[in-house]
Amino acid sequence: MTREQSRNALVLGAGGGLGQAIVARLLTDPSIDKVIAVSRNGRTEDLSGHWTSSSRLVWIQSDYTEQAMADVVTQLAPYAGTLSRVCICHGVLHSDTIWPEKRLEDISADALHEIFHANTVIPSLWLKLLHKILAGKQRCVVAALSARVGSIGDNRMGGWYAYRTSKSALNMMLKTLAVEYARRAKNVKLISFHPGTTDTPLSKPFQGSVKKENLFSTAFVADRLVGIMDQADVDGQLSYLDWDGKSIAW
Ligand SMILES: NC(=O)c1ccc[n+]([C@@H]2O[C@H](COP(=O)([O-])OP(=O)(O)OC[C@H]3O[C@@H](n4cnc5c(N)ncnc54)[C@H](OP(=O)(O)O)[C@@H]3O)[C@@H](O)[C@H]2O)c1
């Protein structure tokens, strides 16, 4: 493949449940040359078991400090103008020390900072740092994994303060970035994507209340996302879409 013809894909936060499935799905796409995966961790067992021999998979480790992210983008310079798909998969709902808030007494400054950093700040910094290598003639679709709970209009249940508001803030950040990308990287389409409840470590503690038919596999969601990205119009707008391609109220 010549440089002009090659289409490459970038998956940021590739070590999570959805990140791994998206990498795997993109590697099945013959029109994609290289899949570049960025994660805090080395290649996961799943992927190394299956894809270790794939010379099409490029794995980069990063600890997501702003300097480390800038270093990743420097390493991506040879791919400038060739990236046709970018998936930003970062998201934290709970950790060893954080649990989603049920009532206002549970709100904690430390948890808000930690969740906002992973869910809002890091995706925003990627889009700040990447715009120069995404801008060009190649149609490029960027999907950031958001969540329906970030919808202000759809918030009937309350709770989950940090996660919910970090995703609303992510959506506003993406909307604002879309305005500037429409001027400075007209070939780029931004999508804020809700995967639906998907069987990953993030949703594991909350799956008990989810009907079996409403709990998606990561492979199913990755396939839906890739299909949505394939069909998306580069219209200078941010779309907020669910796994079924339906728009979500802001
Ligand atoms: N699963 C669901 O039901 C569901 C529903 C709605 C929305 N989502 C969204 O889908 C996305 C993927 O989640 P998942 O279900 O695949 O969860 P997961 O398996 O727990 O994966 C977590 C993801 O977040 C990244 N991450 C974790 N801690 C981080 C930190 N401290 N700083 C930066 N990045 C960090 C991981 O990147 P590394 O590769 O570096 O580990 C990985 O991409 C998230 O944005 C989540 O909010 C998921």
The ligand as an ORCA input file, in Angstrom:
! r2SCAN-3c Opt
* xyz 0 1
  N     -19.358     -1.044     29.638
  C     -20.454     -0.312     29.647
  O     -21.555     -0.789     29.983
  C     -20.407      1.129     29.229
  C     -21.632      1.853     29.156
  C     -21.595      3.178     28.765
  C     -20.385      3.767     28.439
  N     -19.219      3.049     28.525
  C     -17.963      3.724     28.185
  O     -17.192      2.920     27.313
  C     -15.801      3.215     27.507
  C     -15.003      1.924     27.652
  O     -15.336      1.324     28.883
  P     -15.230     -0.262     29.120
  O     -16.606     -0.714     29.385
  O     -14.431     -0.902     28.068
  O     -14.471     -0.262     30.524
  P     -13.139     -0.966     30.990
  O     -13.035     -2.345     30.459
  O     -13.110     -0.769     32.452
  O     -12.006     -0.082     30.276
  C     -11.577      1.105     30.878
  C     -11.000      2.049     29.870
  O     -10.623      3.256     30.511
  C      -9.218      3.444     30.459
  N      -8.796      3.857     31.788
  C      -9.041      3.231     32.971
  N      -8.528      3.949     34.005
  C      -7.956      5.039     33.449
  C      -7.269      6.144     33.984
  N      -7.056      6.273     35.294
  N      -6.818      7.090     33.125
  C      -7.028      6.967     31.797
  N      -7.669      5.939     31.226
  C      -8.126      4.978     32.051
  C      -8.620      2.120     30.018
  O      -7.455      2.366     29.249
  P      -6.127      1.437     29.277
  O      -6.085      0.715     27.985
  O      -5.010      2.404     29.368
  O      -6.242      0.520     30.451
  C      -9.766      1.575     29.164
  O      -9.778      2.195     27.904
  C     -15.726      4.157     28.713
  O     -15.655      5.491     28.257
  C     -17.062      3.952     29.390
  O     -17.447      5.081     30.138
  C     -19.196      1.748     28.909
*
